[in-house]
Amino acid sequence: MTMIDEQRTFSYDDNTVAVVIGSGAGGGTLANELAQQGIDVVVLEAGALHTRSDFLADEWASFAQLAWLDNRTTSGSWRIARDFPNLPAWIVKSVGGTTVHWAGASLRIQPHEFAALSTYGEIPGANLLDWPISYDELAPYYDRAERRMGVTRTNDNKGLSGNNNFKVMHAGAKNMGYSCNTGHMAINSENRDGRPACQQRGLCFQGCKMGAKWSTLYTELPQGIATGHLELRPESHVTRIEHDDTGKVTEVVYFDADGNEQRQRARMVAVAGNSIETPRLLLNSASDMFPNGLANGSDQVGRNYMRHMTGSVYATFDEPVHMYKGTTMAGIIADEARHDT
């Protein structure tokens, strides 16, 4: 039996519900917050419900289970467009979204990064801007999130123990005069919030079978369902958001698990489908009143997409390290993580 077997359900014609599209870090958390306040919520998630019992301890098989593999189109001459036109990003299509797949690293954006334009100056070809808010304004929300997620090395939460991979990294860092620790991770270092401590299985990206890593799949969503104010509908692929003559959103159109088109009425809609699916949906919801798509008065929706770039270095050692054991992100060296020209 899963968490949705005995949940309360709402009718398609119920226009008093809030509809949240996406069940990951943003959508799952928002839906629970609303439900805790007694607000009825319907969560539409394009992916299926996978539980801790059916996560696959195999990298390639897990990718097929969790990844968003619907065909896409990609233009341009860069390598990704040539070699992987249907796979622009490793994003998750499953209940819990990318909180199922992420490593758990929970680092704060630094104060100078909130003022990118002021800090770095104009960069040709880039729409560099300062954030409209500062680090100090966001800090209380960082505090709240770290408490909620049990981030290690914050709020008296102990750091994770180091695996062999970390010990090698730590020794090298120490020899070079750097400091190194197991980082700020949203992974339980001790039993917390009804979930066990990390068992160092080494398959964080494939879904945490222990539930030690924070994920809306087994934290926010079950808590929201337990209030009786949240209904989760997996395998509900949203295609369009519609509005009335005044421009107010009224319903969400989606295809259910059987491929049938459904329409869910709504008092309000929150779109939380990650950096690719959110603009796709908003642009696909264009109308005579909003020819450029919904929420796109700036004409910037779908633009300025930036990949999370990663540089990798690999090495072999004389003795076994067994780097696959333990948390995916074993440790962090932050000595040079600052603005220094």
MARNUNU-434407 format. One line per field, with one value per residue: x, y, z of N, C-alpha, C in turn; residue in one letter. Coordinates in pm, whole numbers, plus 50000, padded with zeros to 5 digits. Example, Ala and Ser with C-alpha at 12.3 -4.5 7.8 and 13.67 -1.06 7.14 Angstrom:
nc1 = [51319; 51285]
nc2 = [49431; 49775]
nc3 = [50780; 50708]
cac1 = [51230; 51367]
cac2 = [49550; 49894]
cac3 = [50780; 50714]
cc1 = [51320; 51290]
cc2 = [49670; 50003]
cc3 = [50780; 50787]
aa = [A; S]
//
This chain:
nc1 = [50085; 50056; 50124; 49921; 49698; 49492; 49424; 49250; 49028; 48960; 48706; 48698; 48565; 48588; 48639; 48761; 49003; 49362; 49594; 49891; 50162; 50389; 50601; 50833; 51114; 51020; 50737; 50637; 50698; 50561; 50296; 50256; 50286; 50061; 49855; 49893; 49792; 49529; 49431; 49289; 49450; 49556; 49798; 49965; 50159; 50388; 50538; 50570; 50480; 50737; 50867; 51070; 51117; 51129; 51336; 51618; 51925; 52126; 52304; 52247; 52002; 51847; 51849; 51684; 51452; 51392; 51450; 51356; 51251; 51105; 51079; 51257; 51327; 51621; 51805; 52077; 52443; 52612; 52779; 52601; 52358; 52415; 52493; 52321; 52036; 51781; 51803; 51850; 51900; 51959; 51696; 51433; 51153; 50933; 50752; 50829; 51025; 51336; 51437; 51451; 51668; 51887; 52213; 52209; 52357; 52372; 52427; 52475; 52401; 52642; 52687; 52799; 52728; 52463; 52466; 52550; 52591; 52685; 52912; 53072; 53056; 52960; 52902; 52969; 52709; 52565; 52288; 52337; 52241; 52168; 52034; 51695; 51670; 51857; 52129; 52100; 51825; 51729; 51842; 51699; 51520; 51685; 51780; 51544; 51490; 51716; 51679; 51441; 51510; 51713; 51988; 52327; 52587; 52464; 52249; 52316; 52325; 52509; 52803; 52825; 52973; 53298; 53360; 53575; 53651; 53628; 53828; 54065; 54053; 54053; 54305; 54473; 54394; 54467; 54745; 54802; 54741; 54477; 54140; 53896; 53582; 53291; 53080; 52777; 52497; 52178; 52115; 52051; 52261; 52225; 51958; 51655; 51357; 51187; 51322; 51602; 51960; 52222; 52335; 52548; 52531; 52596; 52451; 52317; 52215; 52039; 51814; 51733; 51722; 51707; 51590; 51724; 51824; 51693; 51384; 51099; 50935; 50907; 50879; 50755; 50526; 50382; 50323; 50156; 49942; 49846; 49702; 49458; 49403; 49537; 49576; 49752; 49832; 49985; 50157; 50034; 50031; 50076; 49953; 49859; 49755; 49461; 49256; 49014; 48797; 48891; 49153; 49227; 49351; 49186; 49167; 49342; 49479; 49538; 49696; 49602; 49713; 49617; 49617; 49405; 49250; 49216; 49052; 49119; 48961; 49046; 49131; 49363; 49690; 50002; 50309; 50556; 50766; 51040; 51337; 51306; 51057; 50875; 50894; 50825; 50557; 50434; 50479; 50346; 50092; 49989; 49765; 49497; 49486; 49725; 49964; 50235; 50259; 50187; 50247; 50454; 50521; 50764; 50893; 51095; 51065; 51174; 51411; 51766; 51863; 52081; 52331; 52428; 52747; 53011; 53335; 53552; 53791; 53983; 54149; 54385; 54473; 54726; 54632; 54310; 54027; 53753; 53550; 53282; 53136; 52940; 52828; 52739; 52849; 53129; 53286; 53391; 53589; 53630; 53792; 53871; 53635; 53523; 53488; 53749; 53962]
nc2 = [49881; 50221; 50573; 50708; 50551; 50571; 50836; 51152; 51255; 51490; 51648; 51690; 51921; 52088; 52400; 52520; 52429; 52450; 52412; 52243; 52210; 51971; 51793; 51821; 51977; 52244; 52232; 52009; 52091; 52338; 52248; 52092; 52288; 52449; 52262; 52212; 52442; 52409; 52436; 52312; 52103; 51996; 51797; 51770; 51547; 51460; 51227; 50878; 50708; 50611; 50413; 50379; 50110; 50016; 50147; 50135; 49979; 50035; 50206; 50262; 50134; 50262; 50520; 50493; 50442; 50675; 50912; 51193; 51104; 51162; 51244; 51522; 51835; 51985; 52266; 52414; 52411; 52308; 52056; 51897; 51931; 51805; 51540; 51449; 51515; 51469; 51477; 51709; 51759; 51607; 51545; 51467; 51250; 51171; 51102; 51332; 51447; 51603; 51586; 51324; 51236; 51406; 51492; 51587; 51797; 52106; 52406; 52752; 53035; 53283; 53616; 53804; 53687; 53741; 53983; 53987; 54138; 54384; 54291; 54149; 54296; 54403; 54140; 54040; 53927; 53808; 53820; 53952; 54014; 54187; 54029; 54092; 54084; 54063; 53879; 53896; 53935; 53690; 53512; 53433; 53249; 53057; 52961; 52847; 52650; 52486; 52388; 52247; 52052; 51922; 51979; 51896; 52003; 52238; 52406; 52245; 51989; 51703; 51650; 51437; 51110; 51035; 50867; 50624; 50748; 51018; 51028; 50999; 51231; 51423; 51385; 51462; 51730; 51835; 51805; 52004; 52228; 52300; 52320; 52068; 51909; 51699; 51842; 52047; 51881; 51762; 51519; 51276; 51259; 51146; 50955; 51106; 51298; 51084; 50930; 50724; 50739; 50809; 50531; 50497; 50377; 50443; 50508; 50752; 50906; 50732; 50720; 50726; 50450; 50418; 50647; 50846; 51069; 51390; 51416; 51521; 51315; 51134; 51297; 51580; 51533; 51296; 51404; 51617; 51480; 51341; 51532; 51542; 51730; 51724; 51597; 51370; 51321; 51105; 51045; 51235; 51430; 51751; 51975; 52226; 52546; 52716; 53015; 53269; 53527; 53752; 53708; 53560; 53260; 52949; 52669; 52352; 52160; 51823; 51504; 51188; 50880; 50687; 50806; 50970; 51285; 51526; 51775; 51995; 52202; 52514; 52732; 52867; 52841; 52686; 52672; 52444; 52302; 52257; 52388; 52347; 52223; 52402; 52660; 52550; 52474; 52720; 52870; 52711; 52758; 52976; 53234; 53430; 53654; 53638; 53621; 53556; 53356; 53243; 53451; 53599; 53866; 53991; 53874; 53696; 53439; 53111; 53186; 53253; 53021; 52827; 52589; 52362; 52349; 52112; 52027; 51756; 51545; 51256; 50984; 50718; 50489; 50333; 50157; 50003; 50221; 50226; 50409; 50417; 50362; 50505; 50851; 51035; 51291; 51328; 51504; 51847; 52121; 52443; 52662; 52838; 52930; 53199; 53551; 53667; 53847]
nc3 = [50000; 49914; 49979; 49850; 49834; 50021; 50018; 50032; 49774; 49508; 49306; 48947; 48882; 49095; 49185; 49396; 49473; 49504; 49248; 49207; 49001; 48950; 49174; 49315; 49479; 49494; 49425; 49579; 49839; 49860; 49823; 50053; 50252; 50198; 50242; 50514; 50615; 50584; 50329; 50035; 49803; 49482; 49346; 49050; 48891; 48646; 48635; 48739; 49048; 49237; 49491; 49791; 49805; 49545; 49415; 49199; 49231; 49038; 48806; 48527; 48475; 48666; 48567; 48343; 48478; 48629; 48483; 48273; 47978; 47752; 47406; 47278; 47113; 46997; 46907; 46720; 46703; 46891; 47092; 47253; 47123; 46882; 46953; 47157; 47104; 47209; 47479; 47675; 47943; 48265; 48414; 48645; 48608; 48800; 49103; 49352; 49211; 49125; 49379; 49441; 49300; 49349; 49496; 49751; 49843; 50004; 49973; 50044; 49838; 49791; 49936; 49747; 49508; 49473; 49360; 49084; 48842; 48941; 49068; 48880; 48647; 48310; 48078; 47759; 47547; 47746; 47971; 48227; 48560; 48870; 49161; 49271; 49541; 49849; 50005; 50282; 50310; 50226; 50401; 50648; 50540; 50432; 50678; 50780; 50587; 50615; 50875; 50839; 50650; 50774; 50740; 50743; 50970; 51036; 51266; 51488; 51382; 51325; 51118; 50827; 50843; 50712; 50406; 50237; 50000; 50072; 50269; 50126; 49971; 50177; 50292; 50081; 50054; 50303; 50291; 50109; 50242; 50262; 50396; 50469; 50464; 50522; 50428; 50380; 50395; 50298; 50432; 50663; 50940; 51176; 51329; 51247; 51235; 51198; 51017; 50917; 50987; 50747; 50563; 50402; 50142; 49883; 49654; 49595; 49381; 49263; 49409; 49748; 49933; 50206; 50298; 50422; 50298; 50232; 50072; 49892; 49831; 50047; 50265; 50262; 50092; 50193; 50447; 50380; 50255; 50473; 50611; 50492; 50308; 50070; 49748; 49555; 49223; 49033; 48716; 48554; 48301; 48235; 47993; 47935; 48059; 48134; 48104; 48209; 48065; 48190; 48227; 48441; 48577; 48535; 48498; 48458; 48203; 48134; 48057; 48168; 48336; 48165; 47923; 47872; 47820; 48071; 48272; 48524; 48741; 48905; 49179; 49197; 49048; 49074; 48918; 48906; 48769; 48716; 48541; 48270; 48202; 48319; 48173; 47923; 47959; 48027; 47793; 47612; 47683; 47555; 47446; 47292; 47455; 47586; 47395; 47394; 47573; 47913; 48202; 48090; 48036; 48023; 47814; 47858; 47945; 47920; 47809; 47856; 47969; 48164; 48187; 48450; 48503; 48520; 48614; 48581; 48739; 48727; 48892; 48945; 49207; 49410; 49601; 49677; 49671; 49663; 49572; 49512; 49733; 49984; 50034; 49738; 49692; 49841; 49992; 50064; 49959; 50044; 50050; 49843; 49748; 49686; 49601; 49430; 49260]
cac1 = [50000; 50133; 50064; 49805; 49587; 49382; 49419; 49126; 49030; 48878; 48644; 48754; 48490; 48607; 48720; 48814; 49135; 49483; 49662; 50036; 50214; 50523; 50602; 50970; 51154; 50929; 50597; 50604; 50706; 50450; 50171; 50245; 50263; 49921; 49772; 49904; 49709; 49389; 49394; 49281; 49551; 49575; 49932; 49974; 50298; 50397; 50602; 50505; 50517; 50834; 50892; 51203; 51130; 51156; 51452; 51710; 52066; 52200; 52304; 52183; 51862; 51782; 51832; 51565; 51336; 51364; 51478; 51256; 51302; 51022; 51158; 51263; 51403; 51728; 51864; 52212; 52555; 52698; 52791; 52483; 52255; 52454; 52505; 52210; 51930; 51660; 51832; 51925; 51931; 51922; 51591; 51358; 51010; 50892; 50704; 50944; 51111; 51481; 51478; 51481; 51795; 51998; 52314; 52180; 52442; 52288; 52518; 52412; 52458; 52715; 52635; 52840; 52663; 52334; 52489; 52641; 52625; 52769; 53038; 53154; 53046; 52894; 52963; 52908; 52627; 52494; 52196; 52375; 52163; 52169; 51908; 51616; 51680; 51994; 52154; 52044; 51681; 51701; 51904; 51605; 51458; 51790; 51777; 51423; 51507; 51817; 51616; 51339; 51573; 51815; 52118; 52439; 52673; 52380; 52151; 52368; 52325; 52646; 52842; 52828; 53104; 53368; 53389; 53714; 53670; 53653; 53956; 54171; 54041; 54092; 54451; 54532; 54366; 54549; 54884; 54814; 54706; 54334; 54049; 53806; 53488; 53189; 52987; 52640; 52419; 52043; 52116; 52058; 52381; 52170; 51814; 51589; 51231; 51130; 51403; 51730; 52085; 52282; 52402; 52662; 52511; 52669; 52363; 52233; 52148; 51941; 51706; 51782; 51634; 51694; 51514; 51807; 51835; 51565; 51312; 50957; 50868; 50871; 50868; 50649; 50404; 50303; 50273; 50043; 49832; 49793; 49611; 49330; 49385; 49626; 49564; 49863; 49796; 50101; 50135; 49942; 50120; 50006; 49983; 49810; 49682; 49364; 49209; 48885; 48804; 48962; 49294; 49249; 49362; 49066; 49179; 49464; 49451; 49646; 49667; 49620; 49795; 49560; 49622; 49283; 49261; 49136; 49057; 49100; 48932; 49138; 49123; 49495; 49781; 50145; 50385; 50683; 50808; 51183; 51376; 51270; 50914; 50797; 50876; 50752; 50414; 50389; 50479; 50245; 49961; 49963; 49625; 49480; 49517; 49867; 50021; 50372; 50255; 50149; 50350; 50569; 50522; 50903; 50943; 51217; 51037; 51239; 51541; 51871; 51887; 52224; 52361; 52514; 52869; 53093; 53465; 53586; 53929; 53985; 54283; 54395; 54558; 54794; 54547; 54167; 53959; 53611; 53485; 53139; 53071; 52919; 52755; 52791; 52940; 53196; 53339; 53402; 53697; 53568; 53888; 53878; 53498; 53500; 53518; 53888; 54016]
cac2 = [50000; 50344; 50687; 50764; 50456; 50613; 50982; 51219; 51298; 51606; 51634; 51774; 52048; 52163; 52519; 52577; 52371; 52504; 52309; 52257; 52128; 51929; 51748; 51822; 52065; 52358; 52193; 51924; 52170; 52433; 52175; 52056; 52411; 52487; 52162; 52231; 52558; 52375; 52468; 52192; 52107; 51884; 51797; 51698; 51507; 51388; 51098; 50773; 50698; 50508; 50417; 50335; 49966; 49978; 50214; 50038; 49999; 50015; 50341; 50276; 50095; 50369; 50633; 50464; 50445; 50806; 51028; 51243; 51052; 51200; 51305; 51668; 51886; 52077; 52330; 52466; 52329; 52264; 51912; 51833; 51930; 51706; 51403; 51411; 51614; 51441; 51471; 51830; 51768; 51493; 51585; 51351; 51240; 51078; 51173; 51379; 51523; 51589; 51556; 51181; 51212; 51496; 51439; 51635; 51911; 52221; 52520; 52882; 53131; 53381; 53753; 53873; 53624; 53804; 54107; 53942; 54246; 54479; 54228; 54107; 54389; 54355; 54030; 54039; 53812; 53755; 53912; 53946; 54106; 54169; 53981; 54200; 54071; 54043; 53761; 53919; 53915; 53548; 53433; 53364; 53137; 52955; 52902; 52765; 52532; 52397; 52319; 52156; 51943; 51858; 51993; 51871; 52116; 52353; 52379; 52137; 51860; 51658; 51622; 51296; 51045; 51031; 50737; 50613; 50851; 51142; 51022; 51027; 51374; 51499; 51375; 51547; 51870; 51871; 51818; 52128; 52341; 52332; 52255; 51979; 51836; 51626; 51936; 52074; 51786; 51733; 51375; 51254; 51200; 51071; 50935; 51237; 51321; 50954; 50866; 50679; 50803; 50758; 50401; 50499; 50276; 50484; 50519; 50870; 50949; 50632; 50721; 50678; 50344; 50432; 50767; 50937; 51192; 51461; 51418; 51544; 51186; 51070; 51395; 51678; 51482; 51218; 51492; 51690; 51386; 51304; 51636; 51531; 51846; 51714; 51480; 51354; 51245; 51073; 51018; 51338; 51515; 51877; 52030; 52361; 52617; 52802; 53129; 53326; 53651; 53856; 53671; 53481; 53117; 52878; 52523; 52291; 52049; 51726; 51366; 51099; 50761; 50609; 50885; 51047; 51426; 51567; 51918; 52019; 52342; 52559; 52870; 52921; 52739; 52708; 52593; 52409; 52188; 52270; 52496; 52316; 52199; 52522; 52749; 52480; 52480; 52859; 52910; 52630; 52806; 53103; 53258; 53562; 53755; 53625; 53556; 53508; 53259; 53297; 53508; 53629; 54005; 54031; 53799; 53626; 53300; 53018; 53238; 53263; 52891; 52804; 52456; 52347; 52292; 52038; 51982; 51632; 51492; 51118; 50934; 50582; 50480; 50204; 50070; 50024; 50331; 50194; 50540; 50402; 50344; 50630; 50959; 51069; 51403; 51280; 51613; 51977; 52215; 52572; 52770; 52935; 52961; 53339; 53642; 53712; 53867]
cac3 = [50000; 49906; 50049; 49778; 49830; 50108; 50024; 49993; 49634; 49475; 49175; 48841; 48875; 49219; 49156; 49520; 49502; 49443; 49170; 49202; 48892; 48990; 49314; 49364; 49589; 49501; 49424; 49692; 49961; 49859; 49841; 50194; 50329; 50180; 50309; 50659; 50649; 50559; 50191; 49952; 49697; 49391; 49289; 48924; 48867; 48519; 48653; 48818; 49188; 49272; 49634; 49831; 49786; 49406; 49357; 49139; 49267; 48913; 48750; 48396; 48491; 48742; 48475; 48263; 48568; 48686; 48399; 48178; 47851; 47639; 47300; 47272; 47000; 47038; 46791; 46741; 46653; 47001; 47097; 47308; 47018; 46781; 47002; 47244; 47080; 47286; 47622; 47711; 48086; 48350; 48508; 48690; 48583; 48905; 49221; 49428; 49120; 49136; 49517; 49443; 49231; 49384; 49587; 49886; 49877; 50036; 49992; 50025; 49744; 49870; 49920; 49623; 49394; 49456; 49286; 48979; 48751; 49013; 49107; 48766; 48535; 48188; 48004; 47624; 47512; 47863; 48038; 48368; 48642; 49015; 49214; 49332; 49686; 49896; 50089; 50416; 50303; 50206; 50507; 50737; 50469; 50434; 50813; 50791; 50501; 50675; 50987; 50787; 50576; 50857; 50674; 50833; 51009; 51069; 51372; 51573; 51314; 51302; 50981; 50790; 50856; 50585; 50346; 50189; 49900; 50144; 50341; 50027; 49940; 50296; 50307; 49978; 50087; 50419; 50245; 50033; 50328; 50253; 50490; 50396; 50548; 50446; 50368; 50426; 50318; 50347; 50454; 50807; 50999; 51288; 51312; 51258; 51165; 51163; 50913; 50972; 50945; 50622; 50573; 50308; 50037; 49764; 49538; 49621; 49258; 49221; 49507; 49877; 49985; 50350; 50331; 50500; 50219; 50224; 49945; 49911; 49813; 50174; 50373; 50244; 50030; 50290; 50552; 50325; 50235; 50604; 50658; 50425; 50219; 49954; 49661; 49462; 49102; 48950; 48573; 48504; 48219; 48206; 47861; 47914; 48165; 48067; 48184; 48168; 47986; 48265; 48236; 48562; 48551; 48581; 48495; 48406; 48113; 48141; 48019; 48282; 48313; 48055; 47802; 47855; 47856; 48185; 48304; 48666; 48775; 49009; 49227; 49169; 48994; 49093; 48822; 48969; 48689; 48685; 48450; 48132; 48188; 48355; 48056; 47816; 47988; 48019; 47652; 47545; 47727; 47488; 47408; 47229; 47554; 47621; 47276; 47419; 47681; 48043; 48290; 48005; 47994; 48001; 47698; 47898; 47981; 47828; 47767; 47958; 48033; 48187; 48238; 48568; 48447; 48614; 48566; 48650; 48733; 48777; 48919; 48997; 49325; 49426; 49684; 49651; 49738; 49666; 49571; 49492; 49862; 50057; 49967; 49606; 49713; 49964; 50074; 49999; 49992; 50012; 50079; 49735; 49705; 49720; 49491; 49446; 49126]
cc1 = [50089; 50057; 49939; 49684; 49467; 49370; 49280; 49139; 48934; 48823; 48710; 48688; 48508; 48700; 48770; 48955; 49246; 49550; 49811; 50088; 50361; 50527; 50741; 50994; 51059; 50785; 50556; 50603; 50589; 50318; 50150; 50217; 50117; 49829; 49775; 49822; 49561; 49339; 49397; 49371; 49545; 49713; 49931; 50121; 50303; 50451; 50521; 50550; 50612; 50864; 51031; 51224; 51162; 51264; 51553; 51855; 52155; 52191; 52224; 52035; 51785; 51756; 51705; 51439; 51296; 51373; 51360; 51307; 51212; 51107; 51146; 51329; 51503; 51792; 52006; 52319; 52645; 52686; 52666; 52374; 52287; 52442; 52386; 52093; 51805; 51682; 51914; 51964; 51886; 51823; 51501; 51210; 50958; 50839; 50823; 51042; 51258; 51527; 51499; 51624; 51913; 52094; 52287; 52263; 52358; 52374; 52444; 52482; 52522; 52667; 52674; 52772; 52521; 52345; 52588; 52685; 52718; 52907; 53129; 53155; 52978; 52974; 52894; 52830; 52550; 52403; 52220; 52300; 52194; 52035; 51829; 51613; 51824; 52006; 52088; 51892; 51645; 51749; 51805; 51539; 51559; 51788; 51660; 51437; 51607; 51763; 51519; 51403; 51680; 51954; 52231; 52524; 52595; 52288; 52189; 52354; 52469; 52674; 52837; 52967; 53166; 53389; 53535; 53747; 53703; 53790; 54074; 54172; 54091; 54243; 54521; 54513; 54456; 54694; 54908; 54774; 54561; 54258; 53948; 53712; 53381; 53070; 52854; 52547; 52281; 52026; 52134; 52192; 52345; 52021; 51742; 51459; 51169; 51205; 51540; 51847; 52137; 52357; 52516; 52651; 52583; 52584; 52265; 52152; 52036; 51821; 51753; 51683; 51611; 51603; 51593; 51821; 51698; 51509; 51165; 50878; 50822; 50878; 50745; 50519; 50322; 50246; 50151; 49921; 49765; 49697; 49470; 49303; 49471; 49598; 49679; 49817; 49921; 50059; 50027; 50025; 50044; 50050; 49947; 49741; 49588; 49310; 49077; 48907; 48876; 49113; 49327; 49250; 49243; 49082; 49309; 49424; 49568; 49600; 49696; 49700; 49746; 49560; 49496; 49303; 49164; 49150; 49027; 49077; 49022; 49109; 49255; 49584; 49924; 50220; 50525; 50743; 50952; 51209; 51346; 51120; 50829; 50784; 50803; 50602; 50360; 50380; 50371; 50104; 49929; 49815; 49617; 49517; 49665; 49940; 50162; 50377; 50219; 50270; 50475; 50564; 50662; 50961; 51074; 51192; 51096; 51372; 51640; 51894; 52036; 52244; 52442; 52639; 52953; 53224; 53507; 53732; 53925; 54129; 54277; 54495; 54616; 54708; 54400; 54110; 53810; 53526; 53333; 53064; 53056; 52849; 52822; 52887; 53009; 53243; 53351; 53522; 53647; 53663; 53891; 53741; 53463; 53528; 53657; 53951; 54165]
cc2 = [50125; 50458; 50740; 50672; 50500; 50765; 51033; 51263; 51413; 51590; 51728; 51912; 52134; 52281; 52589; 52525; 52455; 52389; 52340; 52159; 52097; 51897; 51746; 51922; 52183; 52315; 52109; 51999; 52268; 52363; 52137; 52179; 52456; 52392; 52179; 52349; 52533; 52408; 52339; 52206; 51980; 51898; 51711; 51673; 51421; 51247; 51001; 50779; 50580; 50523; 50366; 50186; 49928; 50063; 50108; 50072; 49969; 50147; 50353; 50240; 50203; 50490; 50614; 50472; 50588; 50923; 51066; 51209; 51082; 51270; 51456; 51708; 51988; 52135; 52375; 52367; 52278; 52113; 51841; 51824; 51826; 51564; 51356; 51506; 51593; 51445; 51592; 51838; 51642; 51547; 51465; 51361; 51132; 51160; 51207; 51457; 51499; 51569; 51406; 51157; 51292; 51432; 51480; 51755; 52037; 52341; 52650; 52961; 53243; 53524; 53819; 53813; 53677; 53932; 54079; 54055; 54347; 54422; 54203; 54206; 54325; 54241; 54022; 53910; 53751; 53861; 53907; 54053; 54083; 54113; 54100; 54192; 54042; 53915; 53778; 53898; 53767; 53461; 53365; 53243; 53022; 52882; 52805; 52636; 52433; 52322; 52212; 52033; 51870; 51865; 51979; 51996; 52247; 52310; 52258; 51998; 51820; 51640; 51473; 51238; 51034; 50890; 50734; 50720; 50985; 51141; 51049; 51176; 51460; 51499; 51464; 51694; 51917; 51892; 51948; 52251; 52383; 52265; 52174; 51912; 51771; 51713; 51955; 51990; 51765; 51581; 51354; 51192; 51120; 51049; 51066; 51238; 51189; 50881; 50831; 50763; 50737; 50628; 50387; 50391; 50313; 50500; 50636; 50910; 50854; 50625; 50657; 50576; 50358; 50549; 50865; 51072; 51258; 51455; 51441; 51415; 51125; 51166; 51482; 51617; 51394; 51305; 51570; 51600; 51351; 51409; 51620; 51645; 51838; 51584; 51481; 51268; 51221; 51049; 51110; 51443; 51640; 51933; 52177; 52416; 52715; 52908; 53181; 53458; 53764; 53827; 53590; 53332; 53044; 52727; 52479; 52170; 51952; 51590; 51276; 50974; 50677; 50686; 50965; 51192; 51459; 51717; 51934; 52168; 52383; 52702; 52943; 52807; 52781; 52615; 52570; 52287; 52189; 52366; 52468; 52302; 52319; 52618; 52681; 52496; 52622; 52906; 52836; 52674; 52943; 53112; 53393; 53673; 53755; 53553; 53502; 53403; 53325; 53349; 53549; 53771; 54055; 53973; 53726; 53481; 53207; 53064; 53228; 53132; 52869; 52666; 52464; 52275; 52224; 51998; 51860; 51594; 51352; 51073; 50789; 50581; 50339; 50105; 50099; 50139; 50301; 50322; 50531; 50383; 50479; 50735; 50998; 51188; 51380; 51394; 51741; 52052; 52352; 52690; 52877; 52969; 53101; 53426; 53702; 53725; 53841]
cc3 = [50000; 49971; 49979; 49780; 49913; 50117; 49986; 49848; 49612; 49334; 49074; 48837; 48999; 49195; 49282; 49551; 49439; 49370; 49167; 49097; 48922; 49138; 49375; 49476; 49606; 49517; 49544; 49823; 49970; 49887; 49988; 50279; 50318; 50255; 50461; 50707; 50621; 50421; 50108; 49829; 49613; 49329; 49164; 48892; 48741; 48536; 48737; 48963; 49206; 49421; 49666; 49804; 49641; 49338; 49310; 49172; 49148; 48836; 48621; 48403; 48566; 48655; 48393; 48348; 48604; 48590; 48310; 48038; 47733; 47534; 47303; 47140; 47052; 46913; 46823; 46696; 46765; 47018; 47149; 47202; 46912; 46833; 47084; 47225; 47163; 47437; 47666; 47857; 48158; 48452; 48533; 48652; 48677; 49022; 49311; 49343; 49145; 49280; 49535; 49397; 49286; 49485; 49732; 49928; 49892; 50073; 49967; 49914; 49826; 49840; 49788; 49500; 49372; 49374; 49173; 48886; 48819; 49044; 48988; 48651; 48415; 48125; 47869; 47599; 47627; 47923; 48188; 48446; 48790; 49057; 49271; 49483; 49723; 49976; 50226; 50419; 50293; 50322; 50601; 50671; 50451; 50570; 50826; 50709; 50560; 50795; 50937; 50724; 50656; 50798; 50775; 50853; 51021; 51183; 51458; 51512; 51283; 51153; 50954; 50814; 50718; 50534; 50297; 50087; 49967; 50211; 50249; 49994; 50056; 50313; 50205; 50007; 50201; 50380; 50169; 50115; 50321; 50367; 50409; 50495; 50461; 50405; 50438; 50339; 50381; 50355; 50604; 50848; 51123; 51261; 51339; 51180; 51118; 51054; 50968; 50925; 50818; 50649; 50473; 50201; 49908; 49640; 49558; 49498; 49216; 49317; 49637; 49935; 50136; 50389; 50416; 50430; 50211; 50082; 49974; 49896; 49945; 50292; 50350; 50193; 50126; 50403; 50504; 50306; 50368; 50659; 50601; 50328; 50093; 49879; 49562; 49345; 49017; 48805; 48515; 48431; 48173; 48072; 47848; 48039; 48095; 48162; 48131; 48093; 48058; 48275; 48359; 48529; 48612; 48583; 48430; 48323; 48118; 48089; 48138; 48243; 48196; 47923; 47775; 47898; 47969; 48205; 48453; 48689; 48892; 49050; 49202; 49121; 49022; 48998; 48878; 48899; 48645; 48570; 48304; 48117; 48225; 48237; 47941; 47836; 47975; 47874; 47575; 47580; 47669; 47448; 47337; 47327; 47591; 47507; 47296; 47530; 47813; 48119; 48213; 47951; 47963; 47873; 47731; 47939; 47876; 47777; 47885; 48034; 48046; 48247; 48366; 48519; 48555; 48547; 48647; 48631; 48794; 48797; 48964; 49112; 49338; 49504; 49655; 49734; 49756; 49670; 49556; 49624; 49932; 49975; 49836; 49613; 49847; 50053; 49995; 50051; 49949; 50031; 49971; 49679; 49750; 49596; 49515; 49308; 49119]
aa = [M; T; M; I; D; E; Q; R; T; F; S; Y; D; D; N; T; V; A; V; V; I; G; S; G; A; G; G; G; T; L; A; N; E; L; A; Q; Q; G; I; D; V; V; V; L; E; A; G; A; L; H; T; R; S; D; F; L; A; D; E; W; A; S; F; A; Q; L; A; W; L; D; N; R; T; T; S; G; S; W; R; I; A; R; D; F; P; N; L; P; A; W; I; V; K; S; V; G; G; T; T; V; H; W; A; G; A; S; L; R; I; Q; P; H; E; F; A; A; L; S; T; Y; G; E; I; P; G; A; N; L; L; D; W; P; I; S; Y; D; E; L; A; P; Y; Y; D; R; A; E; R; R; M; G; V; T; R; T; N; D; N; K; G; L; S; G; N; N; N; F; K; V; M; H; A; G; A; K; N; M; G; Y; S; C; N; T; G; H; M; A; I; N; S; E; N; R; D; G; R; P; A; C; Q; Q; R; G; L; C; F; Q; G; C; K; M; G; A; K; W; S; T; L; Y; T; E; L; P; Q; G; I; A; T; G; H; L; E; L; R; P; E; S; H; V; T; R; I; E; H; D; D; T; G; K; V; T; E; V; V; Y; F; D; A; D; G; N; E; Q; R; Q; R; A; R; M; V; A; V; A; G; N; S; I; E; T; P; R; L; L; L; N; S; A; S; D; M; F; P; N; G; L; A; N; G; S; D; Q; V; G; R; N; Y; M; R; H; M; T; G; S; V; Y; A; T; F; D; E; P; V; H; M; Y; K; G; T; T; M; A; G; I; I; A; D; E; A; R; H; D; T]
//
